[in-house]
C-alpha cells in the first residue's frame, strides 16, 4: 500500500509513484508524443508548475514569473511576443538577477496561496484534454495569485 503525502509547496496529494515531478514528466511526455500540444501550451505548463513550486525560482525569478503568467493569461501575449519584449531583461549576458534558485536564495510567496488546480489535476484530466486543462490551470493560477495578494 502506497503512503499518501501532501506536497509542501503546492499542497497536492502525492504518493511515492505519483509525485509532482512525476506529473511534470508525464506532461512533458504528452508534449513529446504530440508536438502540437507543446507548441500550444508548453510555456504555460512549465510556468504553472514552477510557480506552484516557487523554490525552483530565485526571489527575482518568482516575481518575473508571476508577471509573465499575468501577461499570458490577461493580455494573451504569445511566447514569441514575450521573447521580443523581454529580450534585454532576460539576456543572461546582461541580466543582473538569477532566474533559478540557489540553496540559499529561493522564491517564497509573501502570502499563502490556495491553489484550486495543480499538475496532478491536469494529469488526472487525461491526455485528450491536456491543452484545455493547462489553459484552465493557468487561468485559475492567475486568479489564485491575485486573490492571495501575491499579484497586483
C-alpha positions as a printed Julia matrix, in Angstrom:
152×3 Matrix{Float64}:
  0.0    0.0     0.0
  1.35   3.38   -1.02
  1.53   6.14    1.53
  0.0    9.44    0.52
  1.58  12.75    1.4
  1.0   16.39    0.66
  3.45  18.34   -1.47
  4.89  21.02    0.84
  4.8   23.61   -1.94
  1.61  23.15   -3.99
 -0.3   21.09   -1.39
 -1.3   18.43   -3.95
 -1.8   14.89   -2.66
  1.14  12.79   -3.86
  2.41   9.24   -3.49
  5.8    7.66   -4.0
  4.72   6.79   -7.54
  2.85   9.99   -8.37
  4.9   12.94   -7.14
  4.56  16.44   -8.56
  7.75  15.84  -10.51
  6.26  12.66  -11.98
  3.21  14.65  -13.08
  5.52  17.22  -14.67
  7.34  14.45  -16.55
  4.01  12.96  -17.68
  3.01  16.3   -19.17
  6.38  16.62  -20.9
  5.89  13.12  -22.3
  2.48  14.04  -23.72
  4.04  17.1   -25.35
  6.78  14.93  -26.84
  4.23  12.44  -28.15
  2.03  15.25  -29.53
  4.24  18.16  -30.64
  1.15  20.29  -31.28
  0.38  20.12  -27.53
  3.78  21.51  -26.69
  3.51  24.22  -29.31
  0.17  25.24  -27.86
  0.69  25.18  -24.08
  4.29  24.26  -23.12
  5.03  27.82  -22.0
  2.02  27.76  -19.67
  2.68  24.27  -18.33
  6.28  24.95  -17.32
  5.39  28.33  -15.85
  2.45  26.94  -13.84
  4.45  24.02  -12.49
  7.32  26.24  -11.4
  5.02  28.89   -9.9
  3.41  26.21   -7.76
  6.88  25.08   -6.69
  8.41  28.53   -6.06
 11.6   27.2    -4.51
 12.68  26.39   -8.07
 12.94  30.16   -8.72
 15.12  32.83   -7.21
 13.16  35.6    -5.45
 13.52  37.84   -8.53
 12.74  34.92  -10.84
  9.5   34.25   -8.96
  8.39  37.87   -9.33
  9.21  37.83  -13.03
  7.28  34.56  -13.49
  4.2   35.97  -11.73
  4.19  38.92  -14.14
  4.76  36.59  -17.08
  1.74  34.46  -16.21
 -0.38  37.6   -15.97
  0.75  38.69  -19.46
  0.0   35.28  -20.96
 -3.43  34.98  -19.34
 -4.76  38.53  -19.23
 -3.12  40.09  -22.26
 -2.96  36.97  -24.44
  0.71  37.69  -25.17
  2.44  34.88  -27.09
  5.77  33.33  -26.1
  7.3   34.97  -29.18
  5.91  38.34  -28.11
  7.38  37.9   -24.63
 10.76  36.93  -26.07
 10.82  40.06  -28.23
  9.55  42.33  -25.45
 11.89  40.98  -22.77
 14.96  40.17  -24.83
 17.16  42.58  -22.86
 15.58  41.86  -19.48
 16.35  38.13  -19.56
 19.53  38.16  -21.65
 21.93  36.15  -19.49
 24.86  38.32  -20.61
 23.15  41.48  -19.36
 20.75  40.28  -16.64
 21.83  41.22  -13.12
 19.48  38.78  -11.39
 19.14  35.0   -11.31
 16.06  33.19  -12.58
 16.69  29.89  -10.84
 17.06  29.32   -7.13
 20.21  28.58   -5.2
 20.3   26.63   -1.94
 20.41  29.91   -0.01
 18.16  32.09   -2.18
 14.83  30.83   -3.47
 11.34  32.09   -4.17
  8.74  32.31   -1.42
  5.31  33.87   -1.67
  4.63  36.82    0.61
  1.16  35.42    1.3
 -0.04  31.79    1.27
 -1.75  30.73   -1.94
 -4.69  28.33   -2.06
 -4.29  26.61   -5.45
 -7.54  25.36   -6.94
 -5.73  23.24   -9.54
 -2.34  21.51   -9.63
 -0.27  19.4   -12.02
 -1.99  16.34  -10.52
 -5.35  17.68  -11.74
 -4.02  18.3   -15.24
 -2.72  14.72  -15.45
 -5.95  13.35  -13.99
 -7.82  15.16  -16.78
 -6.06  12.92  -19.27
 -4.08  13.22  -22.44
 -7.07  14.08  -24.65
 -7.97  17.1   -22.5
 -4.39  18.18  -21.87
 -4.27  21.54  -23.68
 -7.6   22.73  -22.29
 -6.6   21.58  -18.8
 -3.32  23.52  -18.96
 -5.12  26.68  -20.14
 -7.61  26.3   -17.27
 -4.74  25.7   -14.83
 -3.03  28.92  -15.96
 -6.23  30.97  -15.71
 -7.04  29.64  -12.22
 -3.49  30.17  -11.03
 -3.55  33.78  -12.18
 -6.8   34.28  -10.24
 -5.4   32.46   -7.18
 -2.28  34.64   -7.17
 -4.43  37.77   -7.27
 -6.79  36.5    -4.56
 -3.83  35.74   -2.3
 -2.34  39.23   -2.68
  0.8   37.97   -4.42
 -0.04  39.62   -7.73
 -1.08  43.24   -8.21
